[in-house]
Amino acid sequence: MAQQYGRDVAPAKGKLGVMLAGLGAVSTTFIAGVENVRRGTALPIGSLSQMGTIRLGKRTEKRAPKIKEFVPLARLEDLVFAAWDPIPDDAYSAAKKAGVLEPQHLEPIADFLKAIKPMPAAFDQNYVKRLTGTNVKRGKTKRDLAEQLRQDIRDVKKRSGADRLVMIWAASTEVFLTAGPAHQSLQAFERAMEENDPAIAPSMLYAYAALMENVPFANGAPNLTVDVPALQRLAEDRRLPIGGKDFKTGQTMMKTVLAPAFKARMLGLAGWYSTNILGNRDGEVLDDPESFKTKEESKLGVLEYILQPDQYPELYGNVFHKVRINYYPPRGDNKEGWDNIDIFGWLGYPMQIKVDFLCRDSILAAPIVLDLALFFDLAQRAGLSGIQEWLSFYFKSPQTAPGLYPEHDLFIQQTKLKNTLRWLMGEEQITHLGIEYYEKA
Ligand SMILES: NC(=O)c1ccc[n+]([C@@H]2O[C@H](COP(=O)([O-])OP(=O)(O)OC[C@H]3O[C@@H](n4cnc5c(N)ncnc54)[C@H](O)[C@@H]3O)[C@@H](O)[C@H]2O)c1
């Protein structure tokens, strides 16, 4: 029987504007992909919201609608796009330079892509050392820049006729920052913007602008951005969903599948060496040690939380975990993520596993951008505010409420996501107990 709770979800009326900070490989692959799907020339493979189903009730009921038919999501036909980038290329030129999609997916939609021109960015080279941009905003203070971003948001809304907006950071990874006094309250944050405090990175200006304009914000890079008390409080006060950090795509996605399997079988882990070679602009930016540090923290965190060395010191108390990213131009966006995993079993005998993932970074990230845009919009219409932990499924370093450790196991994250959808729609949670199939009353 359906549970009584659930949420009133406002219908997805009108257009949804997806605002992207960054119009690089991921953003253009996402936009071009959506347009191809809309024209019937490709399938939205990798998107749970578009291809996934959700089981409802008992297995014997055989109810498994598509997610997009079960919850009221915006339709792909209703999406409109806008972006900021310090590089002035329109979406067509940016996509060509990124070299991810073949002409068959770009040429027929060239006019559509050319019409998406990036707005001047709030950009500061101190935070992304390997980039220089000409399409940038000028302002005396960081607060001026944030106000200009707010004006852009209002203009996009008017120009596009969008009823609702969401913003996603798909821009370069910024240098490593930790939360400090400037991030503790809105007052301190606003003062820091006025004083051009280095603690305020450009990505934070976008997040602040979004929240001040009632726009949900998701962070696809590992930067600190919205993972600070001042902006979390702002999101809660204004009843807006936020989330991050760092799209979980290739190597880390595999790590959060394999590590839970070792732990489930109580197999020990001695070491995990992960290396990557990639040659896109993201790789070039991550070649800077300060941007790499931000990414490294994000990639390293997952094992510690999954394996719980405190609880299993004999199995996971002495793991050597190393992550490297090497910029190697010939590979372009086609990254190779190589893992050597040293595990041990019964009586301590060692074994090895090698994983060589010849992946395509932006092909894996684009459907995540789509799902996040649709689910953050859903969250807002359902009145969910603050950190959306149920969307951890999509992130390498999921934000959580203070005092909670993040859940990294991909399948726990999936269960959490689907149970949240069931809960929103007043359907029963699935516990996988199933004893009733065997014990007749
Ligand atoms: N592709 C993946 O699998 C994946 C996974 C996790 C995270 N990410 C992250 O997603 C982000 C985008 O990746 P990508 O491959 O598209 O990189 P990219 O370099 O192709 O695109 C990023 C774009 O952001 C722009 N940019 C930099 N600073 C900006 C600012 N302040 N405002 C607006 N735009 C700005 C750059 O000019 C560039 O065009 C990166 O941070 C990357 O680390 C990607």
The ligand as an SDF file (V2000), in Angstrom:
LIG
                    3D

 44 48  0  0  0  0  0  0  0  0999 V2000
   34.5510   14.9460  -18.0580 N   0  0  0  0  0  0  0  0  0  0  0  0
   34.5710   14.3360  -16.9290 C   0  0  0  0  0  0  0  0  0  0  0  0
   34.5190   13.1290  -16.8710 O   0  0  0  0  0  0  0  0  0  0  0  0
   34.5930   15.1320  -15.6560 C   0  0  0  0  0  0  0  0  0  0  0  0
   34.4110   14.4400  -14.4580 C   0  0  0  0  0  0  0  0  0  0  0  0
   34.4230   15.1680  -13.2630 C   0  0  0  0  0  0  0  0  0  0  0  0
   34.5990   16.5310  -13.2890 C   0  0  0  0  0  0  0  0  0  0  0  0
   34.8190   17.1630  -14.4700 N   0  0  0  0  0  0  0  0  0  0  0  0
   35.0480   18.5890  -14.3790 C   0  0  0  0  0  0  0  0  0  0  0  0
   34.1640   19.2830  -15.2140 O   0  0  0  0  0  0  0  0  0  0  0  0
   34.7810   20.4960  -15.5920 C   0  0  0  0  0  0  0  0  0  0  0  0
   34.6240   20.6840  -17.0800 C   0  0  0  0  0  0  0  0  0  0  0  0
   35.3790   19.7050  -17.7770 O   0  0  0  0  0  0  0  0  0  0  0  0
   35.6670   19.8950  -19.3210 P   0  0  0  0  0  0  0  0  0  0  0  0
   36.3070   18.6440  -19.7920 O   0  0  0  0  0  0  0  0  0  0  0  0
   34.4650   20.4130  -20.0050 O   0  0  0  0  0  0  0  0  0  0  0  0
   36.7960   21.0360  -19.2740 O   0  0  0  0  0  0  0  0  0  0  0  0
   37.0780   22.1480  -20.3780 P   0  0  0  0  0  0  0  0  0  0  0  0
   38.4170   22.7030  -20.0430 O   0  0  0  0  0  0  0  0  0  0  0  0
   36.8450   21.6170  -21.7510 O   0  0  0  0  0  0  0  0  0  0  0  0
   35.9440   23.2160  -20.1230 O   0  0  0  0  0  0  0  0  0  0  0  0
   35.9360   24.0540  -19.0040 C   0  0  0  0  0  0  0  0  0  0  0  0
   35.6070   25.4450  -19.4850 C   0  0  0  0  0  0  0  0  0  0  0  0
   35.4600   26.2750  -18.3420 O   0  0  0  0  0  0  0  0  0  0  0  0
   35.9190   27.5470  -18.6910 C   0  0  0  0  0  0  0  0  0  0  0  0
   36.1270   28.3260  -17.4840 N   0  0  0  0  0  0  0  0  0  0  0  0
   37.2010   28.3630  -16.6600 C   0  0  0  0  0  0  0  0  0  0  0  0
   36.9900   29.2240  -15.6520 N   0  0  0  0  0  0  0  0  0  0  0  0
   35.7580   29.7410  -15.8210 C   0  0  0  0  0  0  0  0  0  0  0  0
   34.9810   30.6820  -15.1110 C   0  0  0  0  0  0  0  0  0  0  0  0
   35.4560   31.2840  -14.0370 N   0  0  0  0  0  0  0  0  0  0  0  0
   33.7360   30.9690  -15.5790 N   0  0  0  0  0  0  0  0  0  0  0  0
   33.2470   30.3630  -16.6850 C   0  0  0  0  0  0  0  0  0  0  0  0
   33.9480   29.4670  -17.3920 N   0  0  0  0  0  0  0  0  0  0  0  0
   35.1890   29.1680  -16.9800 C   0  0  0  0  0  0  0  0  0  0  0  0
   37.1530   27.2710  -19.5390 C   0  0  0  0  0  0  0  0  0  0  0  0
   37.4930   28.3730  -20.3430 O   0  0  0  0  0  0  0  0  0  0  0  0
   36.7110   26.0600  -20.3360 C   0  0  0  0  0  0  0  0  0  0  0  0
   36.1730   26.4140  -21.5930 O   0  0  0  0  0  0  0  0  0  0  0  0
   36.2450   20.4240  -15.1230 C   0  0  0  0  0  0  0  0  0  0  0  0
   36.3950   21.1180  -13.8970 O   0  0  0  0  0  0  0  0  0  0  0  0
   36.4200   18.9600  -14.8950 C   0  0  0  0  0  0  0  0  0  0  0  0
   37.4300   18.6840  -13.9280 O   0  0  0  0  0  0  0  0  0  0  0  0
   34.8070   16.4980  -15.6480 C   0  0  0  0  0  0  0  0  0  0  0  0
  1  2  1  0
  2  3  2  0
  2  4  1  0
  4  5  1  0
  4 44  2  0
  5  6  2  0
  6  7  1  0
  7  8  2  0
  8  9  1  0
  8 44  1  0
  9 10  1  0
  9 42  1  0
 10 11  1  0
 11 12  1  0
 11 40  1  0
 12 13  1  0
 13 14  1  0
 14 15  2  0
 14 16  1  0
 14 17  1  0
 17 18  1  0
 18 19  2  0
 18 20  1  0
 18 21  1  0
 21 22  1  0
 22 23  1  0
 23 24  1  0
 23 38  1  0
 24 25  1  0
 25 26  1  0
 25 36  1  0
 26 27  1  0
 26 35  1  0
 27 28  2  0
 28 29  1  0
 29 30  1  0
 29 35  2  0
 30 31  1  0
 30 32  2  0
 32 33  1  0
 33 34  2  0
 34 35  1  0
 36 37  1  0
 36 38  1  0
 38 39  1  0
 40 41  1  0
 40 42  1  0
 42 43  1  0
M  CHG  2   8   1  16  -1
M  END
$$$$
